[in-house]
Amino acid sequence: HYSRDLCAMLVTGFETLQRLGELTWPDSKRLQSYRHVPMRHTVAVTPSSATYILPHQKNHALATGNQVLVQRRVQTGLDPLGLFLQFLAARDTRFVHRPELWITGEGGVPMRRWFLTRLRAFFPDKAVSGHSLRAGGATALAASGVAPDLIR
């Protein structure tokens, strides 16, 4: 199960330029807060996309959160929306009563250490880290010709 969870998180984080802290909980219980956990009920799905809310983002003017957009992209051979929807279907089957969007196969909110341990199994190079999602996604967008002011 964790490879599907991790794959969905990796691709979604890369495609939507999320920080690792927006996909996982800190390892320290003292830093964990449900104010920062994306919730399942905020997901909206259309035939070509899915959206969900990242709650309480400190960089948002009203600290109300930001909307994340996951789009269908079949021409690349790796469809972010398809992976997200596969994860969502499996998550909803096993953990229908859990409010959190991102749930591991074990039923918990993914912790930073959980994510990084599994990331190392796929990318043993220490140069690849949680920060690589946002930086790599931004680099890929720039390389494909997206205007710099649209990459955030």
N, CA, C and O atoms as a GROMACS GRO file, in nm:
protein
  608
    1HIS      N    1   0.081  -0.120   0.000
    1HIS     CA    2   0.000   0.000   0.000
    1HIS      C    3   0.085   0.126   0.000
    1HIS      O    4   0.049   0.224  -0.064
    2TYR      N    5   0.199   0.124   0.071
    2TYR     CA    6   0.271   0.251   0.084
    2TYR      C    7   0.328   0.299  -0.047
    2TYR      O    8   0.351   0.419  -0.062
    3SER      N    9   0.354   0.210  -0.144
    3SER     CA   10   0.408   0.259  -0.270
    3SER      C   11   0.303   0.342  -0.344
    3SER      O   12   0.338   0.441  -0.408
    4ARG      N   13   0.174   0.303  -0.337
    4ARG     CA   14   0.069   0.383  -0.400
    4ARG      C   15   0.054   0.516  -0.326
    4ARG      O   16   0.041   0.621  -0.389
    5ASP      N   17   0.056   0.512  -0.193
    5ASP     CA   18   0.045   0.634  -0.114
    5ASP      C   19   0.159   0.728  -0.147
    5ASP      O   20   0.138   0.847  -0.174
    6LEU      N   21   0.280   0.674  -0.144
    6LEU     CA   22   0.398   0.755  -0.170
    6LEU      C   23   0.398   0.809  -0.312
    6LEU      O   24   0.428   0.927  -0.334
    7CYS      N   25   0.365   0.726  -0.409
    7CYS     CA   26   0.362   0.769  -0.549
    7CYS      C   27   0.262   0.883  -0.569
    7CYS      O   28   0.293   0.982  -0.634
    8ALA      N   29   0.143   0.869  -0.512
    8ALA     CA   30   0.042   0.975  -0.524
    8ALA      C   31   0.092   1.104  -0.459
    8ALA      O   32   0.073   1.212  -0.514
    9MET      N   33   0.155   1.092  -0.343
    9MET     CA   34   0.207   1.211  -0.275
    9MET      C   35   0.322   1.274  -0.353
    9MET      O   36   0.328   1.396  -0.367
   10LEU      N   37   0.412   1.192  -0.403
   10LEU     CA   38   0.526   1.243  -0.482
   10LEU      C   39   0.480   1.319  -0.605
   10LEU      O   40   0.522   1.432  -0.628
   11VAL      N   41   0.394   1.256  -0.684
   11VAL     CA   42   0.350   1.317  -0.809
   11VAL      C   43   0.264   1.440  -0.781
   11VAL      O   44   0.279   1.542  -0.848
   12THR      N   45   0.174   1.431  -0.684
   12THR     CA   46   0.091   1.547  -0.650
   12THR      C   47   0.177   1.661  -0.599
   12THR      O   48   0.159   1.776  -0.641
   13GLY      N   49   0.271   1.632  -0.509
   13GLY     CA   50   0.359   1.736  -0.457
   13GLY      C   51   0.443   1.800  -0.566
   13GLY      O   52   0.460   1.922  -0.568
   14PHE      N   53   0.497   1.719  -0.656
   14PHE     CA   54   0.579   1.769  -0.766
   14PHE      C   55   0.496   1.856  -0.860
   14PHE      O   56   0.535   1.968  -0.893
   15GLU      N   57   0.381   1.804  -0.902
   15GLU     CA   58   0.296   1.874  -1.000
   15GLU      C   59   0.235   2.002  -0.944
   15GLU      O   60   0.209   2.096  -1.020
   16THR      N   61   0.210   2.007  -0.815
   16THR     CA   62   0.143   2.122  -0.755
   16THR      C   63   0.237   2.211  -0.674
   16THR      O   64   0.193   2.303  -0.605
   17LEU      N   65   0.367   2.182  -0.680
   17LEU     CA   66   0.471   2.262  -0.614
   17LEU      C   67   0.450   2.274  -0.463
   17LEU      O   68   0.468   2.380  -0.405
   18GLN      N   69   0.411   2.163  -0.401
   18GLN     CA   70   0.391   2.166  -0.257
   18GLN      C   71   0.521   2.142  -0.182
   18GLN      O   72   0.613   2.077  -0.231
   19ARG      N   73   0.524   2.195  -0.063
   19ARG     CA   74   0.635   2.169   0.028
   19ARG      C   75   0.608   2.037   0.099
   19ARG      O   76   0.493   1.994   0.112
   20LEU      N   77   0.714   1.973   0.145
   20LEU     CA   78   0.699   1.846   0.218
   20LEU      C   79   0.608   1.864   0.339
   20LEU      O   80   0.528   1.776   0.371
   21GLY      N   81   0.620   1.977   0.406
   21GLY     CA   82   0.538   2.005   0.524
   21GLY      C   83   0.390   2.023   0.493
   21GLY      O   84   0.308   2.022   0.585
   22GLU      N   85   0.354   2.039   0.366
   22GLU     CA   86   0.214   2.049   0.326
   22GLU      C   87   0.154   1.911   0.296
   22GLU      O   88   0.033   1.896   0.288
   23LEU      N   89   0.241   1.813   0.281
   23LEU     CA   90   0.197   1.676   0.254
   23LEU      C   91   0.208   1.586   0.376
   23LEU      O   92   0.140   1.484   0.385
   24THR      N   93   0.294   1.622   0.470
   24THR     CA   94   0.321   1.537   0.586
   24THR      C   95   0.309   1.615   0.716
   24THR      O   96   0.303   1.738   0.717
   25TRP      N   97   0.304   1.539   0.825
   25TRP     CA   98   0.308   1.597   0.959
   25TRP      C   99   0.452   1.599   1.008
   25TRP      O  100   0.530   1.511   0.972
   26PRO      N  101   0.488   1.698   1.089
   26PRO     CA  102   0.622   1.696   1.150
   26PRO      C  103   0.638   1.573   1.239
   26PRO      O  104   0.540   1.522   1.293
   27ASP      N  105   0.760   1.526   1.254
   27ASP     CA  106   0.786   1.411   1.341
   27ASP      C  107   0.764   1.446   1.488
   27ASP      O  108   0.726   1.361   1.568
   28SER      N  109   0.789   1.571   1.523
   28SER     CA  110   0.772   1.616   1.661
   28SER      C  111   0.624   1.640   1.691
   28SER      O  112   0.560   1.721   1.625
   29LYS      N  113   0.571   1.571   1.791
   29LYS     CA  114   0.430   1.589   1.829
   29LYS      C  115   0.400   1.733   1.866
   29LYS      O  116   0.290   1.782   1.845
   30ARG      N  117   0.498   1.800   1.922
   30ARG     CA  118   0.482   1.939   1.963
   30ARG      C  119   0.447   2.031   1.846
   30ARG      O  120   0.381   2.133   1.864
   31LEU      N  121   0.493   1.994   1.726
   31LEU     CA  122   0.470   2.078   1.608
   31LEU      C  123   0.348   2.036   1.526
   31LEU      O  124   0.312   2.103   1.429
   32GLN      N  125   0.284   1.925   1.563
   32GLN     CA  126   0.170   1.875   1.486
   32GLN      C  127   0.043   1.952   1.521
   32GLN      O  128   0.013   1.975   1.638
   33SER      N  129  -0.030   1.992   1.416
   33SER     CA  130  -0.154   2.065   1.435
   33SER      C  131  -0.250   2.033   1.321
   33SER      O  132  -0.211   2.036   1.204
   34TYR      N  133  -0.372   2.003   1.355
   34TYR     CA  134  -0.472   1.975   1.252
   34TYR      C  135  -0.505   2.101   1.171
   34TYR      O  136  -0.570   2.090   1.066
   35ARG      N  137  -0.464   2.216   1.215
   35ARG     CA  138  -0.486   2.339   1.137
   35ARG      C  139  -0.411   2.334   1.004
   35ARG      O  140  -0.442   2.410   0.913
   36HIS      N  141  -0.312   2.246   0.992
   36HIS     CA  142  -0.229   2.238   0.873
   36HIS      C  143  -0.252   2.111   0.791
   36HIS      O  144  -0.181   2.088   0.693
   37VAL      N  145  -0.349   2.028   0.830
   37VAL     CA  146  -0.372   1.900   0.762
   37VAL      C  147  -0.483   1.915   0.658
   37VAL      O  148  -0.595   1.953   0.693
   38PRO      N  149  -0.454   1.886   0.530
   38PRO     CA  150  -0.561   1.889   0.429
   38PRO      C  151  -0.666   1.783   0.461
   38PRO      O  152  -0.632   1.670   0.498
   39MET      N  153  -0.792   1.818   0.447
   39MET     CA  154  -0.902   1.729   0.481
   39MET      C  155  -0.970   1.673   0.356
   39MET      O  156  -0.978   1.740   0.253
   40ARG      N  157  -1.018   1.550   0.368
   40ARG     CA  158  -1.081   1.480   0.257
   40ARG      C  159  -1.204   1.555   0.205
   40ARG      O  160  -1.227   1.557   0.084
   41HIS      N  161  -1.283   1.615   0.294
   41HIS     CA  162  -1.408   1.679   0.251
   41HIS      C  163  -1.385   1.801   0.162
   41HIS      O  164  -1.480   1.851   0.101
   42THR      N  165  -1.261   1.850   0.155
   42THR     CA  166  -1.234   1.967   0.069
   42THR      C  167  -1.205   1.927  -0.075
   42THR      O  168  -1.191   2.014  -0.160
   43VAL      N  169  -1.195   1.797  -0.104
   43VAL     CA  170  -1.165   1.750  -0.239
   43VAL      C  171  -1.288   1.765  -0.329
   43VAL      O  172  -1.398   1.726  -0.292
   44ALA      N  173  -1.265   1.823  -0.446
   44ALA     CA  174  -1.369   1.833  -0.550
   44ALA      C  175  -1.308   1.776  -0.678
   44ALA      O  176  -1.196   1.811  -0.715
   45VAL      N  177  -1.382   1.689  -0.746
   45VAL     CA  178  -1.331   1.620  -0.865
   45VAL      C  179  -1.418   1.654  -0.985
   45VAL      O  180  -1.540   1.652  -0.977
   46THR      N  181  -1.352   1.684  -1.099
   46THR     CA  182  -1.418   1.700  -1.228
   46THR      C  183  -1.353   1.598  -1.322
   46THR      O  184  -1.256   1.533  -1.283
   47PRO      N  185  -1.404   1.584  -1.444
   47PRO     CA  186  -1.340   1.489  -1.537
   47PRO      C  187  -1.194   1.523  -1.570
   47PRO      O  188  -1.117   1.433  -1.606
   48SER      N  189  -1.156   1.649  -1.559
   48SER     CA  190  -1.019   1.687  -1.597
   48SER      C  191  -0.932   1.733  -1.482
   48SER      O  192  -0.814   1.763  -1.502
   49SER      N  193  -0.986   1.738  -1.359
   49SER     CA  194  -0.904   1.788  -1.248
   49SER      C  195  -0.964   1.749  -1.114
   49SER      O  196  -1.076   1.699  -1.104
   50ALA      N  197  -0.886   1.774  -1.012
   50ALA     CA  198  -0.930   1.762  -0.873
   50ALA      C  199  -0.869   1.879  -0.797
   50ALA      O  200  -0.758   1.922  -0.828
   51THR      N  201  -0.940   1.928  -0.699
   51THR     CA  202  -0.887   2.034  -0.614
   51THR      C  203  -0.905   1.995  -0.468
   51THR      O  204  -0.991   1.914  -0.434
   52TYR      N  205  -0.821   2.053  -0.384
   52TYR     CA  206  -0.840   2.042  -0.240
   52TYR      C  207  -0.776   2.163  -0.175
   52TYR      O  208  -0.698   2.234  -0.238
   53ILE      N  209  -0.809   2.184  -0.050
   53ILE     CA  210  -0.763   2.303   0.022
   53ILE      C  211  -0.647   2.267   0.116
   53ILE      O  212  -0.655   2.173   0.195
   54LEU      N  213  -0.540   2.346   0.104
   54LEU     CA  214  -0.432   2.342   0.204
   54LEU      C  215  -0.473   2.444   0.310
   54LEU      O  216  -0.470   2.564   0.283
   55PRO      N  217  -0.510   2.399   0.427
   55PRO     CA  218  -0.563   2.492   0.527
   55PRO      C  219  -0.456   2.579   0.591
   55PRO      O  220  -0.339   2.541   0.599
   56HIS      N  221  -0.498   2.693   0.635
   56HIS     CA  222  -0.418   2.783   0.719
   56HIS      C  223  -0.274   2.798   0.671
   56HIS      O  224  -0.180   2.759   0.740
   57GLN      N  225  -0.257   2.854   0.553
   57GLN     CA  226  -0.123   2.879   0.503
   57GLN      C  227  -0.078   3.017   0.548
   57GLN      O  228  -0.148   3.115   0.524
   58LYS      N  229   0.035   3.026   0.613
   58LYS     CA  230   0.081   3.153   0.667
   58LYS      C  231   0.112   3.255   0.558
   58LYS      O  232   0.112   3.375   0.585
   59ASN      N  233   0.138   3.209   0.435
   59ASN     CA  234   0.167   3.302   0.327
   59ASN      C  235   0.041   3.349   0.255
   59ASN      O  236   0.049   3.431   0.164
   60HIS      N  237  -0.076   3.298   0.295
   60HIS     CA  238  -0.202   3.341   0.236
   60HIS      C  239  -0.249   3.464   0.312
   60HIS      O  240  -0.242   3.469   0.434
   61ALA      N  241  -0.296   3.564   0.240
   61ALA     CA  242  -0.330   3.694   0.299
   61ALA      C  243  -0.426   3.683   0.418
   61ALA      O  244  -0.407   3.752   0.518
   62LEU      N  245  -0.526   3.599   0.409
   62LEU     CA  246  -0.623   3.585   0.518
   62LEU      C  247  -0.598   3.461   0.604
   62LEU      O  248  -0.678   3.430   0.692
   63ALA      N  249  -0.489   3.392   0.578
   63ALA     CA  250  -0.454   3.269   0.651
   63ALA      C  251  -0.567   3.166   0.646
   63ALA      O  252  -0.588   3.091   0.741
   64THR      N  253  -0.640   3.165   0.534
   64THR     CA  254  -0.753   3.073   0.518
   64THR      C  255  -0.716   2.951   0.436
   64THR      O  256  -0.794   2.855   0.431
   65GLY      N  257  -0.604   2.952   0.372
   65GLY     CA  258  -0.562   2.836   0.294
   65GLY      C  259  -0.554   2.864   0.146
   65GLY      O  260  -0.598   2.968   0.098
   66ASN      N  261  -0.498   2.769   0.075
   66ASN     CA  262  -0.482   2.778  -0.070
   66ASN      C  263  -0.545   2.657  -0.135
   66ASN      O  264  -0.546   2.548  -0.078
   67GLN      N  265  -0.597   2.677  -0.255
   67GLN     CA  266  -0.655   2.566  -0.330
   67GLN      C  267  -0.546   2.501  -0.415
   67GLN      O  268  -0.472   2.570  -0.486
   68VAL      N  269  -0.538   2.369  -0.407
   68VAL     CA  270  -0.443   2.291  -0.486
   68VAL      C  271  -0.518   2.233  -0.604
   68VAL      O  272  -0.628   2.179  -0.589
   69LEU      N  273  -0.460   2.244  -0.723
   69LEU     CA  274  -0.522   2.193  -0.845
   69LEU      C  275  -0.436   2.080  -0.902
   69LEU      O  276  -0.319   2.100  -0.933
   70VAL      N  277  -0.496   1.961  -0.915
   70VAL     CA  278  -0.431   1.846  -0.976
   70VAL      C  279  -0.500   1.823  -1.109
   70VAL      O  280  -0.620   1.798  -1.114
   71GLN      N  281  -0.424   1.833  -1.220
   71GLN     CA  282  -0.483   1.824  -1.352
   71GLN      C  283  -0.448   1.694  -1.422
   71GLN      O  284  -0.346   1.631  -1.395
   72ARG      N  285  -0.536   1.655  -1.515
   72ARG     CA  286  -0.511   1.538  -1.599
   72ARG      C  287  -0.404   1.576  -1.702
   72ARG      O  288  -0.414   1.680  -1.768
   73ARG      N  289  -0.302   1.491  -1.715
   73ARG     CA  290  -0.196   1.510  -1.815
   73ARG      C  291  -0.155   1.373  -1.866
   73ARG      O  292  -0.062   1.312  -1.814
   74VAL      N  293  -0.224   1.325  -1.966
   74VAL     CA  294  -0.196   1.191  -2.016
   74VAL      C  295  -0.084   1.188  -2.118
   74VAL      O  296  -0.025   1.082  -2.141
   75GLN      N  297  -0.053   1.301  -2.180
   75GLN     CA  298   0.050   1.302  -2.284
   75GLN      C  299   0.190   1.275  -2.231
   75GLN      O  300   0.279   1.240  -2.309
   76THR      N  301   0.213   1.289  -2.102
   76THR     CA  302   0.345   1.266  -2.044
   76THR      C  303   0.368   1.120  -2.008
   76THR      O  304   0.480   1.081  -1.976
   77GLY      N  305   0.263   1.039  -2.011
   77GLY     CA  306   0.275   0.899  -1.972
   77GLY      C  307   0.254   0.878  -1.823
   77GLY      O  308   0.242   0.764  -1.779
   78LEU      N  309   0.250   0.984  -1.746
   78LEU     CA  310   0.225   0.976  -1.603
   78LEU      C  311   0.116   1.078  -1.572
   78LEU      O  312   0.141   1.198  -1.569
   79ASP      N  313  -0.005   1.030  -1.549
   79ASP     CA  314  -0.120   1.117  -1.528
   79ASP      C  315  -0.136   1.149  -1.379
   79ASP      O  316  -0.177   1.062  -1.302
   80PRO      N  317  -0.105   1.273  -1.338
   80PRO     CA  318  -0.118   1.309  -1.196
   80PRO      C  319  -0.259   1.291  -1.141
   80PRO      O  320  -0.277   1.245  -1.029
   81LEU      N  321  -0.359   1.327  -1.222
   81LEU     CA  322  -0.497   1.312  -1.175
   81LEU      C  323  -0.532   1.165  -1.157
   81LEU      O  324  -0.596   1.128  -1.058
   82GLY      N  325  -0.492   1.080  -1.251
   82GLY     CA  326  -0.520   0.938  -1.240
   82GLY      C  327  -0.459   0.878  -1.114
   82GLY      O  328  -0.525   0.801  -1.044
   83LEU      N  329  -0.334   0.913  -1.084
   83LEU     CA  330  -0.270   0.863  -0.961
   83LEU      C  331  -0.341   0.915  -0.836
   83LEU      O  332  -0.362   0.840  -0.740
   84PHE      N  333  -0.379   1.042  -0.838
   84PHE     CA  334  -0.448   1.101  -0.724
   84PHE      C  335  -0.582   1.031  -0.702
   84PHE      O  336  -0.618   1.000  -0.588
   85LEU      N  337  -0.656   1.006  -0.810
   85LEU     CA  338  -0.786   0.941  -0.797
   85LEU      C  339  -0.774   0.796  -0.754
   85LEU      O  340  -0.859   0.747  -0.679
   86GLN      N  341  -0.669   0.725  -0.799
   86GLN     CA  342  -0.646   0.588  -0.752
   86GLN      C  343  -0.619   0.587  -0.601
   86GLN      O  344  -0.673   0.504  -0.528
   87PHE      N  345  -0.534   0.680  -0.557
   87PHE     CA  346  -0.507   0.692  -0.414
   87PHE      C  347  -0.637   0.721  -0.339
   87PHE      O  348  -0.666   0.657  -0.237
   88LEU      N  349  -0.714   0.817  -0.390
   88LEU     CA  350  -0.838   0.858  -0.323
   88LEU      C  351  -0.936   0.742  -0.311
   88LEU      O  352  -0.999   0.724  -0.206
   89ALA      N  353  -0.951   0.663  -0.417
   89ALA     CA  354  -1.043   0.548  -0.414
   89ALA      C  355  -0.997   0.446  -0.309
   89ALA      O  356  -1.079   0.396  -0.233
   90ALA      N  357  -0.867   0.416  -0.306
   90ALA     CA  358  -0.815   0.320  -0.208
   90ALA      C  359  -0.830   0.375  -0.066
   90ALA      O  360  -0.868   0.302   0.025
   91ARG      N  361  -0.800   0.502  -0.049
   91ARG     CA  362  -0.811   0.567   0.081
   91ARG      C  363  -0.956   0.564   0.130
   91ARG      O  364  -0.982   0.533   0.246
   92ASP      N  365  -1.050   0.596   0.041
   92ASP     CA  366  -1.191   0.600   0.078
   92ASP      C  367  -1.246   0.461   0.108
   92ASP      O  368  -1.337   0.447   0.190
   93THR      N  369  -1.194   0.359   0.044
   93THR     CA  370  -1.238   0.222   0.070
   93THR      C  371  -1.192   0.175   0.208
   93THR      O  372  -1.269   0.114   0.282
   94ARG      N  373  -1.068   0.205   0.242
   94ARG     CA  374  -1.012   0.156   0.368
   94ARG      C  375  -1.039   0.246   0.488
   94ARG      O  376  -1.052   0.198   0.600
   95PHE      N  377  -1.047   0.376   0.463
   95PHE     CA  378  -1.054   0.471   0.575
   95PHE      C  379  -1.165   0.574   0.553
   95PHE      O  380  -1.141   0.695   0.562
   96VAL      N  381  -1.283   0.526   0.525
   96VAL     CA  382  -1.395   0.614   0.489
   96VAL      C  383  -1.429   0.714   0.599
   96VAL      O  384  -1.478   0.823   0.569
   97HIS      N  385  -1.404   0.681   0.724
   97HIS     CA  386  -1.442   0.770   0.834
   97HIS      C  387  -1.328   0.862   0.880
   97HIS      O  388  -1.348   0.943   0.971
   98ARG      N  389  -1.213   0.850   0.820
   98ARG     CA  390  -1.102   0.938   0.857
   98ARG      C  391  -1.117   1.072   0.785
   98ARG      O  392  -1.143   1.072   0.664
   99PRO      N  393  -1.102   1.184   0.853
   99PRO     CA  394  -1.122   1.314   0.789
   99PRO      C  395  -1.002   1.364   0.708
   99PRO      O  396  -1.018   1.448   0.620
  100GLU      N  397  -0.882   1.314   0.738
  100GLU     CA  398  -0.762   1.365   0.672
  100GLU      C  399  -0.758   1.317   0.526
  100GLU      O  400  -0.800   1.205   0.497
  101LEU      N  401  -0.708   1.401   0.437
  101LEU     CA  402  -0.693   1.360   0.297
  101LEU      C  403  -0.581   1.258   0.283
  101LEU      O  404  -0.604   1.147   0.235
  102TRP      N  405  -0.461   1.296   0.324
  102TRP     CA  406  -0.346   1.206   0.308
  102TRP      C  407  -0.341   1.110   0.425
  102TRP      O  408  -0.321   1.151   0.540
  103ILE      N  409  -0.359   0.982   0.395
  103ILE     CA  410  -0.357   0.875   0.495
  103ILE      C  411  -0.264   0.765   0.443
  103ILE      O  412  -0.270   0.729   0.325
  104THR      N  413  -0.180   0.713   0.529
  104THR     CA  414  -0.094   0.602   0.488
  104THR      C  415  -0.174   0.473   0.487
  104THR      O  416  -0.286   0.469   0.539
  105GLY      N  417  -0.118   0.369   0.430
  105GLY     CA  418  -0.183   0.238   0.429
  105GLY      C  419  -0.207   0.184   0.569
  105GLY      O  420  -0.291   0.096   0.587
  106GLU      N  421  -0.134   0.236   0.667
  106GLU     CA  422  -0.152   0.195   0.807
  106GLU      C  423  -0.262   0.274   0.876
  106GLU      O  424  -0.300   0.242   0.988
  107GLY      N  425  -0.314   0.378   0.810
  107GLY     CA  426  -0.425   0.455   0.865
  107GLY      C  427  -0.389   0.581   0.939
  107GLY      O  428  -0.475   0.640   1.006
  108GLY      N  429  -0.265   0.625   0.930
  108GLY     CA  430  -0.226   0.748   1.000
  108GLY      C  431  -0.190   0.860   0.903
  108GLY      O  432  -0.171   0.837   0.784
  109VAL      N  433  -0.182   0.980   0.956
  109VAL     CA  434  -0.135   1.093   0.878
  109VAL      C  435   0.013   1.068   0.849
  109VAL      O  436   0.088   1.035   0.941
  110PRO      N  437   0.056   1.082   0.724
  110PRO     CA  438   0.197   1.055   0.694
  110PRO      C  439   0.291   1.152   0.767
  110PRO      O  440   0.274   1.274   0.762
  111MET      N  441   0.388   1.094   0.832
  111MET     CA  442   0.488   1.174   0.904
  111MET      C  443   0.604   1.204   0.810
  111MET      O  444   0.626   1.134   0.711
  112ARG      N  445   0.676   1.308   0.843
  112ARG     CA  446   0.792   1.346   0.761
  112ARG      C  447   0.889   1.229   0.747
  112ARG      O  448   0.935   1.200   0.637
  113ARG      N  449   0.922   1.163   0.857
  113ARG     CA  450   1.016   1.050   0.855
  113ARG      C  451   0.962   0.935   0.769
  113ARG      O  452   1.038   0.872   0.695
  114TRP      N  453   0.831   0.906   0.778
  114TRP     CA  454   0.767   0.802   0.696
  114TRP      C  455   0.792   0.831   0.549
  114TRP      O  456   0.833   0.743   0.474
  115PHE      N  457   0.766   0.955   0.509
  115PHE     CA  458   0.782   0.994   0.370
  115PHE      C  459   0.928   0.983   0.324
  115PHE      O  460   0.956   0.923   0.221
  116LEU      N  461   1.018   1.041   0.401
  116LEU     CA  462   1.160   1.043   0.362
  116LEU      C  463   1.221   0.902   0.358
  116LEU      O  464   1.304   0.874   0.272
  117THR      N  465   1.181   0.815   0.450
  117THR     CA  466   1.231   0.677   0.449
  117THR      C  467   1.191   0.607   0.320
  117THR      O  468   1.272   0.538   0.259
  118ARG      N  469   1.068   0.623   0.279
  118ARG     CA  470   1.020   0.560   0.157
  118ARG      C  471   1.075   0.628   0.031
  118ARG      O  472   1.098   0.562  -0.070
  119LEU      N  473   1.096   0.757   0.038
  119LEU     CA  474   1.157   0.830  -0.074
  119LEU      C  475   1.297   0.775  -0.101
  119LEU      O  476   1.336   0.759  -0.217
  120ARG      N  477   1.372   0.745   0.004
  120ARG     CA  478   1.508   0.690  -0.010
  120ARG      C  479   1.507   0.553  -0.077
  120ARG      O  480   1.604   0.516  -0.144
  121ALA      N  481   1.400   0.477  -0.060
  121ALA     CA  482   1.391   0.347  -0.125
  121ALA      C  483   1.383   0.363  -0.278
  121ALA      O  484   1.434   0.279  -0.352
  122PHE      N  485   1.319   0.470  -0.324
  122PHE     CA  486   1.306   0.496  -0.467
  122PHE      C  487   1.423   0.579  -0.521
  122PHE      O  488   1.469   0.557  -0.633
  123PHE      N  489   1.470   0.674  -0.440
  123PHE     CA  490   1.578   0.763  -0.480
  123PHE      C  491   1.687   0.762  -0.372
  123PHE      O  492   1.686   0.846  -0.283
  124PRO      N  493   1.780   0.666  -0.380
  124PRO     CA  494   1.881   0.655  -0.274
  124PRO      C  495   1.979   0.773  -0.270
  124PRO      O  496   2.046   0.794  -0.168
  125ASP      N  497   1.989   0.848  -0.378
  125ASP     CA  498   2.079   0.963  -0.384
  125ASP      C  499   2.039   1.065  -0.278
  125ASP      O  500   1.925   1.112  -0.277
  126LYS      N  501   2.130   1.100  -0.190
  126LYS     CA  502   2.102   1.196  -0.081
  126LYS      C  503   2.070   1.336  -0.133
  126LYS      O  504   2.018   1.420  -0.059
  127ALA      N  505   2.101   1.362  -0.261
  127ALA     CA  506   2.069   1.492  -0.319
  127ALA      C  507   1.918   1.508  -0.340
  127ALA      O  508   1.868   1.620  -0.349
  128VAL      N  509   1.846   1.398  -0.346
  128VAL     CA  510   1.700   1.402  -0.359
  128VAL      C  511   1.643   1.406  -0.218
  128VAL      O  512   1.670   1.319  -0.135
  129SER      N  513   1.563   1.510  -0.192
  129SER     CA  514   1.506   1.527  -0.058
  129SER      C  515   1.360   1.569  -0.071
  129SER      O  516   1.308   1.580  -0.182
  130GLY      N  517   1.296   1.593   0.039
  130GLY     CA  518   1.158   1.640   0.037
  130GLY      C  519   1.144   1.773  -0.035
  130GLY      O  520   1.043   1.799  -0.099
  131HIS      N  521   1.247   1.856  -0.026
  131HIS     CA  522   1.245   1.986  -0.094
  131HIS      C  523   1.247   1.970  -0.246
  131HIS      O  524   1.208   2.061  -0.319
  132SER      N  525   1.293   1.854  -0.294
  132SER     CA  526   1.303   1.830  -0.437
  132SER      C  527   1.167   1.833  -0.507
  132SER      O  528   1.160   1.860  -0.627
  133LEU      N  529   1.059   1.805  -0.433
  133LEU     CA  530   0.926   1.810  -0.494
  133LEU      C  531   0.897   1.949  -0.548
  133LEU      O  532   0.867   1.965  -0.666
  134ARG      N  533   0.905   2.048  -0.462
  134ARG     CA  534   0.873   2.186  -0.501
  134ARG      C  535   0.975   2.240  -0.600
  134ARG      O  536   0.938   2.296  -0.703
  135ALA      N  537   1.102   2.224  -0.570
  135ALA     CA  538   1.207   2.276  -0.657
  135ALA      C  539   1.206   2.206  -0.792
  135ALA      O  540   1.220   2.270  -0.896
  136GLY      N  541   1.191   2.074  -0.791
  136GLY     CA  542   1.188   1.999  -0.916
  136GLY      C  543   1.068   2.032  -1.001
  136GLY      O  544   1.079   2.044  -1.123
  137GLY      N  545   0.953   2.047  -0.937
  137GLY     CA  546   0.832   2.084  -1.010
  137GLY      C  547   0.844   2.222  -1.072
  137GLY      O  548   0.803   2.242  -1.186
  138ALA      N  549   0.899   2.317  -0.998
  138ALA     CA  550   0.918   2.452  -1.050
  138ALA      C  551   1.016   2.452  -1.166
  138ALA      O  552   0.995   2.521  -1.266
  139THR      N  553   1.124   2.376  -1.155
  139THR     CA  554   1.222   2.365  -1.262
  139THR      C  555   1.160   2.304  -1.387
  139THR      O  556   1.184   2.350  -1.498
  140ALA      N  557   1.079   2.199  -1.368
  140ALA     CA  558   1.012   2.135  -1.483
  140ALA      C  559   0.917   2.232  -1.552
  140ALA      O  560   0.910   2.234  -1.675
  141LEU      N  561   0.845   2.311  -1.475
  141LEU     CA  562   0.755   2.410  -1.535
  141LEU      C  563   0.833   2.514  -1.614
  141LEU      O  564   0.796   2.548  -1.726
  142ALA      N  565   0.940   2.565  -1.556
  142ALA     CA  566   1.023   2.665  -1.625
  142ALA      C  567   1.082   2.607  -1.754
  142ALA      O  568   1.084   2.674  -1.857
  143ALA      N  569   1.130   2.483  -1.747
  143ALA     CA  570   1.189   2.420  -1.865
  143ALA      C  571   1.087   2.396  -1.976
  143ALA      O  572   1.122   2.390  -2.093
  144SER      N  573   0.959   2.383  -1.938
  144SER     CA  574   0.855   2.361  -2.039
  144SER      C  575   0.798   2.491  -2.093
  144SER      O  576   0.705   2.490  -2.174
  145GLY      N  577   0.854   2.605  -2.049
  145GLY     CA  578   0.815   2.733  -2.106
  145GLY      C  579   0.710   2.810  -2.030
  145GLY      O  580   0.661   2.912  -2.080
  146VAL      N  581   0.672   2.766  -1.911
  146VAL     CA  582   0.574   2.840  -1.832
  146VAL      C  583   0.638   2.970  -1.784
  146VAL      O  584   0.753   2.972  -1.739
  147ALA      N  585   0.563   3.079  -1.795
  147ALA     CA  586   0.614   3.210  -1.755
  147ALA      C  587   0.650   3.210  -1.607
  147ALA      O  588   0.574   3.157  -1.525
  148PRO      N  589   0.765   3.269  -1.572
  148PRO     CA  590   0.809   3.268  -1.431
  148PRO      C  591   0.707   3.325  -1.333
  148PRO      O  592   0.699   3.278  -1.220
  149ASP      N  593   0.628   3.425  -1.373
  149ASP     CA  594   0.532   3.484  -1.281
  149ASP      C  595   0.412   3.391  -1.255
  149ASP      O  596   0.333   3.418  -1.164
  150LEU      N  597   0.398   3.284  -1.332
  150LEU     CA  598   0.292   3.186  -1.309
  150LEU      C  599   0.337   3.070  -1.224
  150LEU      O  600   0.254   2.989  -1.182
  151ILE      N  601   0.467   3.059  -1.197
  151ILE     CA  602   0.522   2.950  -1.116
  151ILE      C  603   0.531   3.000  -0.971
  151ILE      O  604   0.611   3.088  -0.940
  152ARG      N  605   0.450   2.942  -0.884
  152ARG     CA  606   0.449   2.985  -0.743
  152ARG      C  607   0.456   2.865  -0.653
  152ARG      O  608   0.457   2.880  -0.531
   0.00000   0.00000   0.00000
